[in-house]
Amino acid sequence: MPIIQVIDVKKDYYLGNVVVPALRGISFSIERGDFVSIAGPSGSGKSTILNIIGLIDVPTSGELIIDGKNTKGLSDKELTRFRHEILGFIFQSFNLIPVLNVYENIEFPLLLGKTQVPKSEWKSWIEFLIGEVGLTEWRNHKPNELSGGQRQRVAIARALVTKPSIVLADEPTANLDSTTGEQIIDLMKKINRELETTFIFSTHDAKIVNIADHVIRLRDGMVIENRRSGEDIFEENAFTASAEN
């Protein structure tokens, strides 16, 4: 079973009495362990679908199934618990806590509720992640003492600390120079291989698109390309989008 199934998802926003369709009934599935790029120009809907998969927003209609569980109709409390247990997040602005050092920032999600990591293993697991992202010598430094690339490495370790099945990354290289961005992409790909964590990116970065196992391209709230492992798969609305352009 795919780890994620998006089924005919629509999302409308309202500006006064005007309905603005952000997603126009999109469908796709993502396999466990995939390294996925959701690509498209600004306004294509990629951030909207990332927020829906991240259980931060809800569809206007359609269904989202994560790890075999249909999220439709879940209460806010159930969504919060499910999000904490299943998902990790990496943001382009890092979102680190300024008063906490590297170790404490990575540890923080473990303090927020039940996870798959027993408390007796917290220290060893955090130290392992710090080593994986190459920050052992910086473990006691605070964010303002780190470079942008180092801060993003902390954010990656923090996203992994609860052992999520899925990590969502919103433009993770947008605020980094090209060399540092490539290092961060290589690091995430390494973690994807070693820990078999499913990574899903919303991105403009061609480098992420080029090394992704699975590329989903959006335009005007529709899927125009859905390709994985070298095989082209087109959704029904891709033909509609092509015909309209």
GUZAMI-753417 format. One record per residue (C-alpha): residue in three letters; x, y, z; residue number from 1. Coordinates in steps of 0.001 Angstrom, whole numbers, plus 500000, padded with zeros to 6 digits. Layout:
# GUZAMI-753417
DRENNU    aa        X        Y        Z     i
DRENNU   ALA        X        Y        Z   NUM
...
END
This chain:
# GUZAMI-753417
DRENNU    aa        X        Y        Z     i
DRENNU   MET   500000   500000   500000     1
DRENNU   PRO   501324   503494   499178     2
DRENNU   ILE   502282   505523   502235     3
DRENNU   ILE   500276   508482   500857     4
DRENNU   GLN   497186   508523   498642     5
DRENNU   VAL   495760   511829   497450     6
DRENNU   ILE   492332   511197   495918     7
DRENNU   ASP   490527   513902   493910     8
DRENNU   VAL   491577   516614   496351     9
DRENNU   LYS   490195   520106   495807    10
DRENNU   LYS   490983   523201   497827    11
DRENNU   ASP   489187   526537   497518    12
DRENNU   TYR   490021   529799   499245    13
DRENNU   TYR   487740   532782   499534    14
DRENNU   LEU   488518   536442   498921    15
DRENNU   GLY   485307   538074   500071    16
DRENNU   ASN   482642   536466   497905    17
DRENNU   VAL   485139   535299   495285    18
DRENNU   VAL   486119   531619   495231    19
DRENNU   VAL   489795   531047   494378    20
DRENNU   PRO   490517   527400   493469    21
DRENNU   ALA   494007   526401   494612    22
DRENNU   LEU   493661   522684   493803    23
DRENNU   ARG   491252   521444   491133    24
DRENNU   GLY   490819   517763   491965    25
DRENNU   ILE   494290   516203   492027    26
DRENNU   SER   495169   512559   492587    27
DRENNU   PHE   498465   510752   493083    28
DRENNU   SER   500110   508228   495383    29
DRENNU   ILE   503556   508093   496999    30
DRENNU   GLU   505399   504900   497871    31
DRENNU   ARG   507188   504302   501172    32
DRENNU   GLY   510817   505393   500984    33
DRENNU   ASP   510341   507648   497945    34
DRENNU   PHE   512308   510872   497473    35
DRENNU   VAL   509583   513071   495992    36
DRENNU   SER   509648   516508   494379    37
DRENNU   ILE   506398   518464   494076    38
DRENNU   ALA   507375   521115   491554    39
DRENNU   GLY   505687   523981   489800    40
DRENNU   PRO   505644   527755   489461    41
DRENNU   SER   504366   530103   492159    42
DRENNU   GLY   500606   529753   492470    43
DRENNU   SER   500576   526209   491071    44
DRENNU   GLY   499311   524704   494336    45
DRENNU   LYS   502436   522919   495539    46
DRENNU   SER   502555   524625   498955    47
DRENNU   THR   498828   524011   499378    48
DRENNU   ILE   499121   520267   498794    49
DRENNU   LEU   502183   520099   501057    50
DRENNU   ASN   500152   521754   503840    51
DRENNU   ILE   497307   519301   503267    52
DRENNU   ILE   499638   516275   503378    53
DRENNU   GLY   501185   517818   506520    54
DRENNU   LEU   497709   517986   508126    55
DRENNU   ILE   498133   521739   508565    56
DRENNU   ASP   495251   522440   506182    57
DRENNU   VAL   492236   520369   505124    58
DRENNU   PRO   490831   519794   501620    59
DRENNU   THR   487580   521368   500524    60
DRENNU   SER   486741   517919   499119    61
DRENNU   GLY   488507   514659   498333    62
DRENNU   GLU   490436   512249   500525    63
DRENNU   LEU   493932   511983   501993    64
DRENNU   ILE   495111   508587   503213    65
DRENNU   ILE   498383   508447   505134    66
DRENNU   ASP   499954   505143   506170    67
DRENNU   GLY   496619   503403   505559    68
DRENNU   LYS   494590   505861   507655    69
DRENNU   ASN   491942   508071   506073    70
DRENNU   THR   492391   511519   507622    71
DRENNU   LYS   488925   512713   506651    72
DRENNU   GLY   486804   513518   509691    73
DRENNU   LEU   489621   513322   512248    74
DRENNU   SER   489287   515786   515129    75
DRENNU   ASP   491888   518504   515703    76
DRENNU   LYS   493290   516481   518608    77
DRENNU   GLU   493541   513342   516485    78
DRENNU   LEU   495191   515269   513654    79
DRENNU   THR   497732   516791   516045    80
DRENNU   ARG   498637   513397   517492    81
DRENNU   PHE   498822   511770   514058    82
DRENNU   ARG   500993   514633   512738    83
DRENNU   HIS   503395   514297   515678    84
DRENNU   GLU   503706   510519   515304    85
DRENNU   ILE   503983   510238   511517    86
DRENNU   LEU   505366   513494   510112    87
DRENNU   GLY   508513   515616   510351    88
DRENNU   PHE   508882   519123   508913    89
DRENNU   ILE   511778   521103   507416    90
DRENNU   PHE   511172   524790   506704    91
DRENNU   GLN   513129   527166   504460    92
DRENNU   SER   513371   529662   507352    93
DRENNU   PHE   514719   526899   509689    94
DRENNU   ASN   512326   527842   512598    95
DRENNU   LEU   514897   527024   515271    96
DRENNU   ILE   514408   528228   518861    97
DRENNU   PRO   517030   530960   519426    98
DRENNU   VAL   517605   530319   523148    99
DRENNU   LEU   518245   526585   522689   100
DRENNU   ASN   521485   525031   521508   101
DRENNU   VAL   521822   522439   518727   102
DRENNU   TYR   521176   519455   521015   103
DRENNU   GLU   518182   521119   522687   104
DRENNU   ASN   516608   522218   519383   105
DRENNU   ILE   516804   518654   518081   106
DRENNU   GLU   515444   517256   521358   107
DRENNU   PHE   512478   519652   521500   108
DRENNU   PRO   509931   517598   519445   109
DRENNU   LEU   510471   514640   521794   110
DRENNU   LEU   509180   516787   524662   111
DRENNU   LEU   505865   517511   522935   112
DRENNU   GLY   504217   514107   523207   113
DRENNU   LYS   504474   510362   522693   114
DRENNU   THR   506906   509217   519981   115
DRENNU   GLN   508459   505984   518746   116
DRENNU   VAL   511658   506785   520657   117
DRENNU   PRO   511776   505466   524275   118
DRENNU   LYS   513026   508104   526711   119
DRENNU   SER   515961   505893   527668   120
DRENNU   GLU   517202   506156   524055   121
DRENNU   TRP   516758   509897   523569   122
DRENNU   LYS   520350   510917   524250   123
DRENNU   SER   521968   508247   522065   124
DRENNU   TRP   519505   508881   519218   125
DRENNU   ILE   520015   512659   519320   126
DRENNU   GLU   523789   512236   519411   127
DRENNU   PHE   523547   509860   516431   128
DRENNU   LEU   521550   512437   514446   129
DRENNU   ILE   523960   515231   515363   130
DRENNU   GLY   526754   513068   513972   131
DRENNU   GLU   524745   512200   510843   132
DRENNU   VAL   524277   515880   509974   133
DRENNU   GLY   527926   516695   510750   134
DRENNU   LEU   527441   518954   513780   135
DRENNU   THR   529159   517064   516595   136
DRENNU   GLU   531576   519939   517237   137
DRENNU   TRP   528669   522417   517261   138
DRENNU   ARG   526257   520546   519538   139
DRENNU   ASN   526378   523227   522265   140
DRENNU   HIS   526104   526227   519934   141
DRENNU   LYS   522963   528306   519554   142
DRENNU   PRO   521411   529148   516147   143
DRENNU   ASN   522928   532643   515946   144
DRENNU   GLU   526378   531036   516157   145
DRENNU   LEU   525724   528828   513113   146
DRENNU   SER   525801   529386   509358   147
DRENNU   GLY   522648   529009   507262   148
DRENNU   GLY   523712   525553   506119   149
DRENNU   GLN   524414   524449   509674   150
DRENNU   ARG   521017   525711   510816   151
DRENNU   GLN   519340   523744   508065   152
DRENNU   ARG   521260   520655   509207   153
DRENNU   VAL   519842   521176   512702   154
DRENNU   ALA   516368   521469   511172   155
DRENNU   ILE   516862   518179   509313   156
DRENNU   ALA   517952   516370   512490   157
DRENNU   ARG   515029   517887   514388   158
DRENNU   ALA   512615   516655   511704   159
DRENNU   LEU   514003   513123   512075   160
DRENNU   VAL   514196   512923   515860   161
DRENNU   THR   510708   511444   516376   162
DRENNU   LYS   511479   508763   513737   163
DRENNU   PRO   508700   509917   511398   164
DRENNU   SER   507670   507852   508401   165
DRENNU   ILE   507454   510999   506264   166
DRENNU   VAL   509459   514242   506195   167
DRENNU   LEU   507942   517263   504437   168
DRENNU   ALA   510324   519975   503252   169
DRENNU   ASP   509104   523359   502012   170
DRENNU   GLU   511775   524892   499744   171
DRENNU   PRO   514578   523625   502043   172
DRENNU   THR   517394   525121   499949   173
DRENNU   ALA   515747   528467   499123   174
DRENNU   ASN   517768   530482   501671   175
DRENNU   LEU   521094   528764   500987   176
DRENNU   ASP   523853   529427   498483   177
DRENNU   SER   524188   526884   495670   178
DRENNU   THR   527132   524970   497189   179
DRENNU   THR   525505   524668   500612   180
DRENNU   GLY   522201   523768   498947   181
DRENNU   GLU   523860   520871   497129   182
DRENNU   GLN   525384   519637   500393   183
DRENNU   ILE   521966   519741   502082   184
DRENNU   ILE   520350   517838   499187   185
DRENNU   ASP   523098   515185   499337   186
DRENNU   LEU   522603   514886   503094   187
DRENNU   MET   518828   514381   502758   188
DRENNU   LYS   519324   511820   500006   189
DRENNU   LYS   521812   509941   502225   190
DRENNU   ILE   519310   509891   505100   191
DRENNU   ASN   516561   508797   502705   192
DRENNU   ARG   518681   505800   501668   193
DRENNU   GLU   519962   504865   505117   194
DRENNU   LEU   516797   505336   507198   195
DRENNU   GLU   514261   504681   504390   196
DRENNU   THR   512419   507853   505377   197
DRENNU   THR   509997   509174   502760   198
DRENNU   PHE   510963   512737   501778   199
DRENNU   ILE   508490   515062   500034   200
DRENNU   PHE   509699   518450   498790   201
DRENNU   SER   507888   521519   497584   202
DRENNU   THR   510590   523114   495463   203
DRENNU   HIS   511766   525309   492616   204
DRENNU   ASP   515248   523766   492885   205
DRENNU   ALA   516109   521882   489689   206
DRENNU   LYS   518759   519867   491545   207
DRENNU   ILE   516136   518336   493853   208
DRENNU   VAL   513861   517633   490890   209
DRENNU   ASN   516703   515960   488979   210
DRENNU   ILE   517610   513492   491729   211
DRENNU   ALA   514052   512759   492898   212
DRENNU   ASP   512708   509210   492560   213
DRENNU   HIS   509267   510646   491929   214
DRENNU   VAL   508388   513999   490346   215
DRENNU   ILE   504917   515521   490569   216
DRENNU   ARG   504486   518751   488602   217
DRENNU   LEU   501572   521072   489202   218
DRENNU   ARG   500219   523949   487174   219
DRENNU   ASP   497105   525985   487956   220
DRENNU   GLY   496111   523534   490688   221
DRENNU   MET   496308   520460   488453   222
DRENNU   VAL   498785   517600   488017   223
DRENNU   ILE   500483   517947   484640   224
DRENNU   GLU   503171   515316   485211   225
DRENNU   ASN   503462   512367   487586   226
DRENNU   ARG   506641   510434   486945   227
DRENNU   ARG   508615   507998   489057   228
DRENNU   SER   511651   505806   488360   229
DRENNU   GLY   511878   506836   484725   230
DRENNU   GLU   508295   505904   483847   231
DRENNU   ASP   505892   508629   482690   232
DRENNU   ILE   502473   508474   484309   233
DRENNU   PHE   499912   511088   483398   234
DRENNU   GLU   496833   511898   485435   235
DRENNU   GLU   493574   512506   483616   236
DRENNU   ASN   493656   516240   484310   237
DRENNU   ALA   497122   516536   482760   238
DRENNU   PHE   495515   516261   479331   239
DRENNU   THR   492983   518896   480304   240
DRENNU   ALA   495758   521230   481426   241
DRENNU   SER   497702   520664   478207   242
DRENNU   ALA   494647   521269   476071   243
DRENNU   GLU   493913   524543   477877   244
DRENNU   ASN   497426   525856   477247   245
END
